[in-house]
Amino acid sequence: MLRSKRPKATTDCDGNISLDTIAAIITPPGEGGIAAVRIAGMQSLSLLRKHFQPSSHDTHKPFLMRLGRFIDREGKTIDEVMAVYMPKGKSYTGQEQVEIFCHGGRMVVELILGELLTSGARVAEPGEFTRMAFLSGRIGLTQAEAVAEIISANTEMSHKVAREHLLGEYTSAINKIRSMIVSVLAEVEASIDFTEEQVKPENNELTDTIAEIRERIDNLVKTYRNGRLLKEGFKIAIAGRPNAGKSSFFNLLLRRQRALVTSTAGTTRDYLSEWIDLDGFPVNITDTAGLRTGGSFIEKAGHESARKVISSSNLVLWMIDLSSRDWKRNLSRDIKSLKKHYTVLVGNKIDIIEKIPSMPSHLTKWNVSHVSCKTSKGLKSLKKTLLEQIRQRMPDLTSGLVVTSARHQQKLKLSLSALRSAEEQIMQDESPEIIAFTLHEAVNAIDEITGRVYNEEILGEIFSKFCIGK
């Protein structure tokens, strides 16, 4: 069931949202210089007063970082800490909030959290602080989702898109689309409410406006295919026959020995994947098992996994052992299975051959690079080729309006479908009640993106992907 108000929180007599007081460690686990605990909810300040003894006798002024001791229920000091209090309406969560900074040992921060839980707070669920910010109305749902994207951003490009979503430019564009639909809806509903005055909008004007809205939505939908590459990474599969140098090239791109390299054919039995930052683009490279006929049962299983990786990749680097006498004949066979994939042919081992050979005449239209995984010769040129392939598929980031969420794409498509139906209904001179109902469906789909309309299942799915502490 969809709701149009903020969720599942109780309200006091003034209609204010009342949420549980939650607490969590908000720094990564392990030892470090500093660790931090966040508290949010109605009891945050009272918990601070109970467990924090400031060095000075100042009152708990908002946003004033103060030095003091964190004490347990018996009054014993756990650690010397710093603490800051943020009042309701002026914190990250939109609720009363406290943050405590202690020494970065694993035990001390867990002791502090344990005391807070014993005193009435409960452990925050994954993403619950950001969920609280949404429920409090401090941020919209698209901005809440952008928080998770900021955290998981692997490169400058993915961070840039997440940042634009967080700052609200993307939300503004979505809200502009909503306003345009609502404007059309208002005209249609006016003809229902004022039938006696014969208030009826011109059909051509309505359809022209709807066509403009559809174009805006369609342009956004089209960005998703490439936008997901920024979120999930551009997938490159390194494939080829055994001993072509796939694992060596994998290690060369990573600049470390990640994959085992031996002269024995079929060393790689399963695939290895790693992230790299290629000139700001997030790239996921996968070293696959060498493909050949025959082999053991385990090697054949490796062949199957390699084919699956290849089929799901955005680009295939097909490694060729140029020192092999049969490389041309083998390549002519192998190329048949690569025609449906974006592929760059990589001739390897140029350091041990006298002259770089030319490709067979039927392969001259393919992208070809030559490298030596041993000496790194040709690597710079190959990276340039890879960047050209990636840039052709990556979105234009100048506007910041890129759809990276499958959920958003789905809702935009639903709105688009409803608008097409409304357009047809107008041209067929359907009753304004039917047209208005269809336009409401278009608005509701948009509202599910921004969080004006939502259900608990959607919120659960979104915030479950967050880390605890955010």
C-alpha positions in Angstrom: 0.0 0.0 0.0 1.4 3.4 -1.0 1.6 6.3 1.4 2.1 9.9 0.8 3.2 11.0 4.2 6.4 10.2 6.2 6.3 6.6 7.6 6.0 4.5 10.5 7.0 6.9 13.2 4.7 7.9 16.1 3.8 11.6 16.6 3.4 13.7 19.7 0.6 16.1 20.4 2.2 18.8 18.2 2.4 16.4 15.3 6.2 16.1 15.6 7.9 12.9 14.5 9.0 10.7 17.4 11.6 8.0 16.5 13.5 5.5 18.6 16.9 6.6 19.8 19.5 4.7 17.9 23.3 4.4 18.2 26.1 2.8 16.1 29.8 2.9 15.6 30.2 5.1 12.5 33.9 4.5 11.8 35.4 1.3 10.1 36.3 -1.6 12.4 39.9 -2.1 13.6 42.5 0.0 15.2 43.0 3.7 14.3 43.7 7.1 15.7 40.0 7.9 16.3 36.7 6.0 16.4 33.3 7.6 16.5 29.8 6.7 17.8 26.6 8.4 16.6 23.4 8.7 18.6 20.2 10.0 17.1 16.7 10.3 18.5 14.7 11.8 21.4 17.1 10.6 24.2 20.4 11.6 22.5 21.0 14.6 24.8 19.9 12.8 28.0 22.3 9.9 27.1 25.1 12.4 26.6 24.4 14.0 30.0 24.4 10.6 31.7 27.7 9.3 30.3 29.7 12.4 29.4 31.6 14.4 32.0 33.0 17.6 30.4 36.3 19.0 31.5 34.7 22.4 31.9 31.3 23.3 33.4 29.8 24.7 30.3 26.3 23.7 29.3 25.8 21.4 26.3 25.8 24.1 23.6 24.8 22.9 20.1 27.7 22.3 17.8 30.4 23.0 20.5 32.9 20.2 20.5 33.9 19.5 24.1 36.6 17.5 25.8 35.7 15.2 28.7 35.4 11.7 30.0 32.9 9.0 29.0 31.8 7.1 32.1 29.9 3.9 32.6 26.9 3.3 34.8 29.1 3.0 37.9 30.8 6.3 37.2 34.1 4.7 36.0 35.9 6.3 33.1 36.0 4.3 29.9 38.0 6.8 27.9 38.8 10.5 27.4 36.6 11.6 24.5 35.3 14.6 22.6 31.6 15.0 22.1 29.3 17.3 20.1 25.5 17.8 20.4 23.2 18.8 17.5 19.6 19.9 18.1 16.6 18.6 16.2 16.2 20.1 12.8 19.9 21.0 12.5 21.6 17.6 12.3 22.3 15.0 9.6 19.3 12.9 10.7 17.0 15.9 11.2 16.6 14.6 14.8 18.4 15.3 18.1 21.9 13.9 17.5 25.2 13.4 19.4 28.5 12.2 18.1 31.3 11.0 20.4 34.9 10.7 19.3 37.2 8.3 21.3 40.5 6.6 20.9 40.4 4.2 18.0 40.8 0.9 19.7 38.2 -1.8 19.0 37.4 -2.5 22.6 37.0 1.1 23.8 34.4 2.0 21.1 32.5 -1.2 21.7 32.4 -0.4 25.5 31.0 3.0 24.8 28.4 1.7 22.5 27.5 -1.0 25.0 26.8 1.6 27.7 24.6 3.6 25.4 22.6 0.5 24.5 22.2 -0.4 28.2 20.9 3.1 28.9 18.1 3.0 26.4 19.4 3.3 22.9 19.1 0.5 20.4 21.5 -0.6 17.7 21.0 1.3 14.4 20.1 -0.9 11.4 22.0 -0.5 8.1 21.2 2.9 6.7 18.9 3.9 9.5 20.6 7.2 10.2 20.0 8.2 6.6 16.5 6.7 6.7 15.8 8.9 9.7 17.0 11.9 7.7 14.5 11.0 5.0 11.6 10.4 7.4 12.4 13.7 9.1 12.0 15.4 5.7 15.6 16.7 5.7 16.5 15.0 2.4 14.5 13.4 -0.4 14.7 9.7 -1.3 17.0 10.3 -4.3 19.4 12.2 -2.1 19.3 9.4 0.5 20.2 6.9 -2.3 23.0 9.2 -3.4 24.6 8.8 0.1 25.1 5.1 -0.6 26.4 5.9 -4.0 28.9 8.4 -2.6 30.2 5.8 -0.1 30.6 3.1 -2.8 32.0 5.4 -5.5 35.3 3.9 -6.8 36.5 6.7 -9.0 36.2 10.4 -9.7 33.6 9.8 -12.3 31.2 7.7 -10.2 31.8 10.2 -7.3 30.8 13.1 -9.5 27.5 11.6 -10.5 26.7 10.6 -6.9 27.6 14.1 -5.7 25.2 15.7 -8.2 22.5 13.4 -7.0 23.2 14.3 -3.4 23.3 18.0 -4.0 19.8 17.9 -5.5 20.3 18.8 -9.2 19.0 15.4 -10.3 16.0 15.8 -7.9 15.3 19.2 -9.3 15.1 17.8 -12.8 12.7 15.1 -11.7 10.6 17.6 -9.8 10.5 19.8 -12.9 9.0 16.9 -14.9 6.5 16.3 -12.1 5.4 20.0 -12.2 4.9 19.8 -15.9 2.7 16.7 -15.6 0.7 18.3 -12.7 0.2 21.4 -14.9 -1.4 19.3 -17.6 -3.4 17.4 -15.0 -4.7 20.6 -13.5 -6.1 21.7 -16.9 -7.8 18.4 -17.4 -9.3 18.4 -13.9 -10.5 22.0 -14.4 -12.7 20.8 -17.3 -14.2 18.3 -14.9 -14.9 20.8 -12.1 -16.2 23.6 -14.3 -18.3 21.8 -16.9 -20.9 24.5 -16.8 -18.4 27.2 -17.7 -17.3 25.0 -20.6 -13.6 25.1 -19.5 -12.0 22.7 -21.8 -8.3 22.8 -22.8 -7.2 22.5 -26.4 -6.3 18.9 -27.2 -3.3 20.0 -29.4 -1.9 22.1 -26.6 -2.2 19.2 -24.1 -0.6 16.7 -26.5 2.2 19.1 -27.4 3.0 19.6 -23.7 2.9 15.8 -23.0 5.2 15.2 -26.0 7.7 17.6 -24.4 7.5 15.8 -21.1 7.9 12.4 -22.7 11.0 13.7 -24.5 12.5 14.8 -21.2 11.8 11.5 -19.5 13.0 9.5 -22.5 16.3 11.4 -22.5 16.7 10.5 -18.8 15.8 6.8 -19.4 18.4 6.6 -22.1 21.2 7.6 -19.7 20.6 4.5 -17.5 22.5 2.0 -19.8 25.7 4.1 -19.5 24.9 5.4 -16.0 25.0 2.0 -14.5 28.5 1.6 -15.9 29.6 4.4 -13.6 27.9 2.7 -10.7 28.8 -0.9 -11.4 32.0 -0.3 -13.4 33.0 -0.9 -17.0 33.5 -4.7 -17.3 36.5 -5.9 -19.2 37.2 -9.6 -19.7 40.7 -10.7 -20.5 40.2 -13.9 -22.6 42.1 -16.1 -25.0 43.8 -19.5 -25.4 46.0 -21.0 -22.6 49.4 -19.4 -22.2 48.5 -16.3 -24.2 49.5 -14.1 -21.3 46.1 -13.3 -19.9 47.2 -13.5 -16.2 50.4 -11.6 -16.9 48.4 -8.8 -18.5 46.0 -8.9 -15.6 48.9 -8.4 -13.2 50.3 -5.7 -15.5 47.1 -3.6 -15.3 46.9 -4.0 -11.6 50.6 -3.3 -11.2 51.0 -6.2 -8.7 51.2 -10.0 -8.8 47.5 -10.9 -8.2 47.2 -13.9 -10.6 49.5 -16.9 -10.5 51.6 -17.1 -13.7 53.3 -20.3 -14.8 54.3 -21.9 -18.1 51.9 -24.7 -17.6 48.8 -24.5 -19.8 45.5 -24.2 -17.9 46.9 -22.7 -14.7 43.9 -20.4 -14.3 41.0 -22.6 -13.5 38.5 -19.9 -12.4 38.2 -16.2 -13.0 39.8 -13.4 -10.9 38.2 -9.9 -10.8 39.7 -6.6 -9.6 38.8 -2.9 -9.8 41.1 -0.4 -11.3 40.8 3.4 -11.8 41.5 4.0 -15.5 41.9 7.8 -16.0 38.9 8.4 -13.6 36.7 5.6 -15.0 35.7 2.6 -12.7 36.8 -0.5 -14.5 36.3 -4.1 -13.4 38.8 -6.4 -15.1 38.5 -10.2 -15.0 41.2 -12.7 -15.8 39.5 -15.8 -17.3 40.6 -19.4 -17.8 42.2 -20.2 -21.2 39.8 -21.5 -23.7 40.7 -24.6 -25.7 39.2 -28.0 -26.6 39.7 -30.8 -24.1 41.2 -30.5 -20.7 40.2 -32.0 -17.3 36.7 -31.7 -15.8 37.9 -28.8 -13.6 39.4 -27.0 -16.6 36.2 -27.5 -18.6 34.3 -25.9 -15.7 36.7 -23.0 -16.0 35.9 -22.7 -19.7 32.2 -22.4 -18.9 32.7 -19.7 -16.3 35.0 -17.9 -18.7 32.3 -17.9 -21.4 29.8 -16.5 -18.9 32.2 -13.7 -17.9 32.8 -12.9 -21.6 29.0 -12.7 -22.4 28.4 -10.3 -19.5 31.3 -8.0 -20.2 31.2 -4.6 -21.9 34.5 -5.3 -23.7 36.7 -8.3 -24.4 40.4 -8.2 -24.6 41.3 -11.3 -26.7 45.0 -12.2 -26.0 47.0 -13.8 -28.8 50.4 -15.5 -28.3 52.3 -14.1 -31.3 55.2 -16.5 -30.7 52.9 -19.5 -31.4 53.2 -20.8 -35.0 49.5 -21.5 -35.1 48.2 -18.2 -33.8 46.6 -17.1 -37.2 44.8 -20.4 -37.7 43.6 -20.4 -34.0 42.5 -16.8 -34.2 40.4 -17.5 -37.3 38.6 -20.1 -35.4 38.3 -18.1 -32.2 37.0 -15.0 -33.8 33.7 -16.6 -34.8 32.6 -16.6 -31.1 33.7 -13.0 -30.6 31.7 -11.3 -33.4 28.8 -10.4 -31.1 31.1 -8.8 -28.5 33.0 -5.5 -28.4 36.5 -6.9 -28.8 40.1 -5.6 -28.9 42.6 -8.1 -30.2 45.8 -8.0 -28.2 48.9 -9.5 -29.7 51.2 -10.4 -26.8 54.9 -11.4 -26.5 56.3 -8.9 -29.0 59.5 -8.9 -27.0 60.4 -12.5 -28.3 59.5 -12.2 -32.0 61.6 -10.5 -34.7 58.8 -8.5 -36.3 55.3 -7.6 -35.4 53.1 -9.5 -37.9 50.1 -8.1 -39.7 46.7 -9.4 -39.1 44.9 -11.7 -41.6 43.1 -9.6 -44.2 39.6 -10.6 -42.9 40.5 -9.1 -39.5 41.8 -5.7 -40.5 38.7 -3.9 -39.4 39.1 -5.2 -35.8 40.7 -3.1 -33.1 44.2 -4.5 -32.7 47.0 -3.7 -30.2 50.4 -5.2 -29.5 52.1 -5.5 -26.2 54.8 -7.3 -24.2 53.5 -8.2 -20.8 57.1 -8.9 -19.8 58.5 -5.5 -20.7 55.3 -3.4 -20.7 56.0 -2.2 -24.3 52.8 -1.2 -26.0 50.9 -0.8 -22.7 50.4 2.9 -23.0 49.0 2.6 -26.5 46.6 -0.2 -25.4 45.4 1.9 -22.5 44.6 4.7 -24.9 42.6 2.2 -27.0 40.7 1.1 -23.9 39.9 4.6 -22.9 38.5 5.3 -26.4 36.2 2.3 -26.1 35.1 3.3 -22.6 34.4 7.0 -23.5 32.2 5.9 -26.4 29.9 4.1 -23.9 30.1 6.4 -20.9 27.4 9.1 -20.4 27.9 12.9 -20.8 28.5 14.2 -17.3 28.3 17.9 -18.1 24.7 18.1 -16.9 24.9 15.8 -14.0 21.6 14.2 -15.0 22.4 10.6 -15.2 20.2 7.7 -14.0 22.2 5.1 -12.2 19.4 3.4 -10.3 17.4 0.5 -11.8 14.5 1.5 -9.6 14.5 5.0 -11.0 14.6 3.7 -14.6 11.7 1.5 -13.9 9.6 4.3 -12.5 10.5 6.7 -15.3 9.4 4.1 -17.8 6.1 3.6 -15.9 5.5 7.4 -16.1 6.4 7.4 -19.7 3.9 4.6 -20.5 1.1 6.4 -18.6 1.9 9.7 -20.5 1.7 7.8 -23.8 -1.7 6.4 -22.8 -2.9 9.8 -21.7 -1.8 11.3 -25.1 -3.8 8.6 -26.9 -6.8 9.1 -24.7 -6.8 12.9 -25.5 -6.5 12.3 -29.2 -9.4 9.8 -29.0 -11.4 12.4 -27.1 -11.9 10.2 -24.0 -13.6 11.6 -20.9 -11.5 14.0 -18.8 -12.0 11.7 -15.8 -10.2 8.8 -17.6 -7.4 11.1 -18.8 -7.0 12.6 -15.3 -6.7 9.1 -13.8 -4.0 8.1 -16.3 -2.1 11.4 -15.6 -2.3 10.6 -11.9 -0.5 7.3 -12.6 2.3 9.2 -14.3 2.7 11.6 -11.3 2.6 8.7 -8.8 5.5 6.9 -10.7 7.6 10.1 -10.4 6.7 10.5 -6.8 8.0 7.0 -6.0 11.4 8.2 -7.2 11.6 11.2 -4.9 9.8 9.7 -2.0 6.6 11.7 -2.0 5.0 8.4 -2.4 6.6 5.2 -1.2 6.0 1.9 0.6 7.9 0.1 3.4 9.2 -2.6 1.0 10.9 0.1 -1.2 12.5 1.8 1.9 13.7 -1.6 3.2 15.3 -2.5 -0.1 17.0 0.9 -0.4 18.4 1.3 3.1 19.4 -2.4 3.5 22.2 -1.7 1.1 23.8 0.9 3.4 26.5 0.1 5.9 25.7 0.2 9.6 26.6 3.7 10.9 25.2 5.5 7.9 
